[in-house]
Amino acid sequence: MENVLNILFCLTLLYLGTTTRIMAYLNVFVTQGILLFVILILPLFNKFSAYTFILPVMILAVKAVLIPIFIKRKIMLELEVRKSIESDFQQFNFLLLCVFTMITVFVSANMLAKYTLIDSIPFAAAFSTIIIGLYIIIFRKKLIVHVIGFLVMENGIFLLGVSIASEMPFLIELISLLDIFVAVFLMGIAINKISSTFAVDDITGLDELKD
Amino acid sequence: MLTSILIYIFFLASAPLFIGVVNKLKSRLTGRTGPSLFQPYYDLRRLLRKETIYATSASIISRIAPVIGFVSLLFAGMILPIGFYKPLISFDGDIILFAYLFGLARFFQILGAMDIGSSFEGMGAAREATFAVFAEPIYFFTLGSLAFIFGCTSMYEIFHSISLNNPAFLVFISVASISVFFLMITETSRMPVDDPNTHLELTMIHEVMILDNSGLDLFLYQYTSYLKILIYATFTSNFFNPFNVQNHYLGFSIYIMIIFILIVNLVWIETMMGRFKLKSIPQYLLFAASIGILNILVYSFFNK
């Protein structure tokens, strides 16, 4: 069943390579948050205790509710960014790149699984999430899309943690959540500051920044 | 065997009805009364009465193209299991034949469009060929991955081995059915890819290719396109058909029900979505094809 969820996770990644709208990017991020929630909550069905539910519920609250609302309200509406992602790289080629990356990652994960004890499918899903998050940051112009790419990357790191060790220390997970939230918060403030000073929302305009 | 033939005749006869139901539901959803359910039949009858006229520049190709298209789809339909019944043609590797019959029909339609020599039709033919390039991998990756998973290459056996016991297979199947749905929309030129009701030649893909045909030829083209969409709908519906049901009548009624659900989905998508830009269609098709690639990738690790 967890493999199934990982396949769905990979599908959301492919959709990131297909769509050109910022709202769709945000929706994909919400879907990934919900998928992570289900992945975390599935092994807990037998041992029911309130303590173990804190983390999944927090994941759901932060990734599927708080951050999307924050991005939508504070950033999208206040800055009035345009709806398309404006990449300098054709979307078709981007998707091809994603597919080839995924194939490479799956094959190498399979080779790794022969020597180590990792689960190949969750590992491959997590690793391709990280790389595709990185691609989004590299190939897109808009800052807001960079934030979402960073968050997708963070999802991948989280999934990697889940796949490599089934019991990740509780505190570290909490810190990772806090980390994300602070990061988004800071980025929001940074973008707001930049826009109030320079009125640009993509990285090409940042070349003009000098001290 | 006799029931299979009867079922197939019923299948052929109900092809225009499918479009009729789609159009009716679509108009209802947008608040119009819409044409009658049997409007496609009336259209076909009207076309049959008309005289067939050929352009002066047309050669033998445009005379044989509609017939070849029709006959190849007729055979393609025979490979497909309808409801619970065994298809008329079934052998190992018939999934390849199925794809190539469609390819043959498309090839002759493209040739027929270019044969007339109108620039509009040439443009439509070019578009059709472009999208076919992206549409065929969807078929081969999806069905190929299923053939790989179930270890058989006959369409009847593949759909027969689908069982709902294993949740992982369930996901493979539903994910594969998404990409086949994409394929259906592309191949039959429905809404997000191509607008069947458009009246501007520059934006058409499929309709522009048959602008200069009339009478019996147009009848054949129209009927072939009705048949094509029903074949693809059946193809998609087969993914959800629980073949463990041993009762023929029950299997057939489940088939009708699934087709109806599919129609509702199609109508909903066509009403809710605008047309894609021509430029961005290939990436959606590649998305559907990569679903098949993902299926193969994941399945090859499931065994380990």
Interface residues (C-beta under 8 A of the other chain):
Chain A: M1 N3 V4 N6 I7 L8 C10 L11 L14 Y15 G17 T18 T20 Q91 F92 L95 L96 C98 V99 M102 I103 F106 A109 N110 A113 S120 I121 A124
Chain B: P167 A168 V171 V175 S280 P282 Q283 Y284 L286 F287 S290 I291 I293 L294 L297 V298 S300 F301 F302 K304
